[in-house]
């Protein structure tokens, strides 16, 4: 398996469109959770842009109250409230499928969404 790790601004990734089968968003340091709503929206759009059709995105958060958790929890289990919940609305508008929580263990939460083919 070829693994490519790229560290860059999540709102303007220096990557080509439709390049990846999997994007892993590690927000255990609360980076996305601290963004303004427009930054969160831009981040989701960038993930959509770089994924191939049928590609997956996995969000990793730390707790229900911090980091990407409000984004991914909203995506997996309930309607979007406001603020970070706009990411859920954007993923749905972009047509992401099968948004679900994969695991919640040892202080980490994993949520997956699939870009349609």
C-alpha positions as a Markdown table, in Angstrom:
| # | Residue | x | y | z |
|---|---|---|---|---|
| 1 | Unk | 0.0 | 0.0 | 0.0 |
| 2 | Unk | 1.3 | 3.4 | -0.9 |
| 3 | Unk | 0.7 | 6.0 | 1.9 |
| 4 | Unk | 1.2 | 9.6 | 1.3 |
| 5 | Unk | 1.1 | 12.1 | 4.2 |
| 6 | Unk | 0.6 | 15.7 | 3.5 |
| 7 | Unk | 0.5 | 18.4 | 6.2 |
| 8 | Unk | -1.0 | 21.6 | 4.9 |
| 9 | Unk | -3.8 | 24.1 | 5.5 |
| 10 | Unk | -7.0 | 22.1 | 5.4 |
| 11 | Unk | -8.8 | 24.9 | 3.6 |
| 12 | Unk | -6.4 | 24.9 | 0.6 |
| 13 | Unk | -4.7 | 21.5 | 0.1 |
| 14 | Unk | -1.8 | 21.4 | -2.4 |
| 15 | Unk | -3.2 | 18.3 | -4.0 |
| 16 | Unk | -4.8 | 17.4 | -7.3 |
| 17 | Unk | -8.6 | 16.8 | -7.6 |
| 18 | Unk | -9.7 | 13.2 | -7.2 |
| 19 | Unk | -6.3 | 11.9 | -6.2 |
| 20 | Unk | -7.1 | 9.9 | -3.0 |
| 21 | Unk | -9.2 | 6.9 | -2.0 |
| 22 | Unk | -9.0 | 7.8 | 1.7 |
| 23 | Unk | -8.6 | 11.0 | 3.6 |
| 24 | Unk | -8.0 | 10.8 | 7.4 |
| 25 | Unk | -8.7 | 14.0 | 9.3 |
| 26 | Unk | -6.9 | 14.0 | 12.7 |
| 27 | Unk | -8.5 | 16.6 | 14.8 |
| 28 | Unk | -7.3 | 15.3 | 18.2 |
| 29 | Unk | -5.6 | 18.8 | 18.7 |
| 30 | Unk | -8.9 | 20.6 | 18.2 |
| 31 | Unk | -7.8 | 22.4 | 15.1 |
| 32 | Unk | -11.0 | 22.1 | 13.1 |
| 33 | Unk | -13.1 | 22.6 | 16.3 |
| 34 | Unk | -11.5 | 26.0 | 16.7 |
| 35 | Unk | -12.2 | 27.2 | 13.2 |
| 36 | Unk | -14.8 | 29.7 | 12.1 |
| 37 | Unk | -17.8 | 28.1 | 10.3 |
| 38 | Unk | -16.5 | 29.2 | 6.9 |
| 39 | Unk | -13.2 | 27.4 | 7.6 |
| 40 | Unk | -15.0 | 24.2 | 8.5 |
| 41 | Unk | -17.0 | 24.4 | 5.2 |
| 42 | Unk | -13.8 | 25.1 | 3.2 |
| 43 | Unk | -12.2 | 22.1 | 4.9 |
| 44 | Unk | -15.1 | 19.7 | 3.9 |
| 45 | Unk | -15.0 | 21.1 | 0.4 |
| 46 | Unk | -11.3 | 20.4 | 0.1 |
| 47 | Unk | -11.8 | 16.8 | 1.3 |
| 48 | Unk | -14.5 | 16.3 | -1.3 |
| 49 | Unk | -12.3 | 17.8 | -4.0 |
| 50 | Unk | -9.3 | 15.5 | -3.4 |
| 51 | Unk | -11.3 | 12.3 | -2.9 |
| 52 | Unk | -11.9 | 10.0 | -5.9 |
| 53 | Unk | -15.5 | 8.9 | -6.4 |
| 54 | Unk | -16.2 | 6.1 | -3.9 |
| 55 | Unk | -13.4 | 7.5 | -1.6 |
| 56 | Unk | -13.8 | 7.7 | 2.1 |
| 57 | Unk | -13.1 | 10.3 | 4.7 |
| 58 | Unk | -12.5 | 9.3 | 8.4 |
| 59 | Unk | -12.6 | 12.0 | 11.1 |
| 60 | Unk | -10.8 | 11.3 | 14.3 |
| 61 | Unk | -11.9 | 13.4 | 17.3 |
| 62 | Unk | -11.2 | 13.3 | 21.0 |
| 63 | Unk | -14.4 | 13.8 | 22.9 |
| 64 | Unk | -18.0 | 14.9 | 22.6 |
| 65 | Unk | -17.2 | 18.5 | 23.6 |
| 66 | Unk | -13.9 | 19.1 | 21.8 |
| 67 | Unk | -12.2 | 18.9 | 18.4 |
| 68 | Unk | -13.9 | 17.5 | 15.4 |
| 69 | Unk | -16.3 | 15.6 | 17.6 |
| 70 | Unk | -19.1 | 18.1 | 17.2 |
| 71 | Unk | -18.8 | 17.9 | 13.4 |
| 72 | Unk | -18.6 | 14.1 | 13.2 |
| 73 | Unk | -21.1 | 13.5 | 16.0 |
| 74 | Unk | -23.6 | 15.7 | 14.2 |
| 75 | Unk | -22.8 | 13.9 | 10.9 |
| 76 | Unk | -23.3 | 10.4 | 12.4 |
| 77 | Unk | -26.2 | 10.7 | 14.8 |
| 78 | Unk | -28.4 | 13.8 | 14.7 |
| 79 | Unk | -29.5 | 16.8 | 12.6 |
| 80 | Unk | -27.1 | 19.6 | 12.5 |
| 81 | Unk | -27.7 | 22.3 | 15.1 |
| 82 | Unk | -25.6 | 25.4 | 14.1 |
| 83 | Unk | -21.9 | 26.4 | 13.8 |
| 84 | Unk | -20.0 | 23.1 | 13.4 |
| 85 | Unk | -23.2 | 21.4 | 12.2 |
| 86 | Unk | -22.8 | 23.3 | 9.0 |
| 87 | Unk | -20.2 | 20.8 | 8.0 |
| 88 | Unk | -22.9 | 18.1 | 8.2 |
| 89 | Unk | -25.1 | 20.0 | 5.9 |
| 90 | Unk | -22.3 | 20.6 | 3.5 |
| 91 | Unk | -21.4 | 16.9 | 3.4 |
| 92 | Unk | -25.0 | 16.0 | 2.7 |
| 93 | Unk | -25.2 | 18.7 | 0.0 |
| 94 | Unk | -22.0 | 17.3 | -1.5 |
| 95 | Unk | -23.7 | 13.9 | -1.5 |
| 96 | Unk | -21.6 | 12.0 | 0.9 |
| 97 | Unk | -23.1 | 8.7 | 1.8 |
| 98 | Unk | -23.1 | 6.3 | 4.8 |
| 99 | Unk | -22.0 | 8.8 | 7.3 |
| 100 | Unk | -21.6 | 6.7 | 10.5 |
| 101 | Unk | -19.6 | 6.4 | 13.7 |
| 102 | Unk | -17.1 | 3.6 | 13.4 |
| 103 | Unk | -15.8 | 3.6 | 17.0 |
| 104 | Unk | -15.6 | 5.4 | 20.3 |
| 105 | Unk | -12.8 | 4.0 | 22.3 |
| 106 | Unk | -10.0 | 5.2 | 24.6 |
| 107 | Unk | -11.0 | 8.8 | 24.2 |
| 108 | Unk | -11.0 | 8.7 | 20.4 |
| 109 | Unk | -14.0 | 8.9 | 18.2 |
| 110 | Unk | -13.9 | 7.7 | 14.5 |
| 111 | Unk | -16.5 | 8.7 | 12.0 |
| 112 | Unk | -16.6 | 7.8 | 8.3 |
| 113 | Unk | -18.3 | 9.2 | 5.2 |
| 114 | Unk | -18.2 | 8.0 | 1.6 |
| 115 | Unk | -18.1 | 10.1 | -1.5 |
| 116 | Unk | -20.6 | 8.7 | -4.0 |
| 117 | Unk | -19.3 | 7.1 | -7.2 |
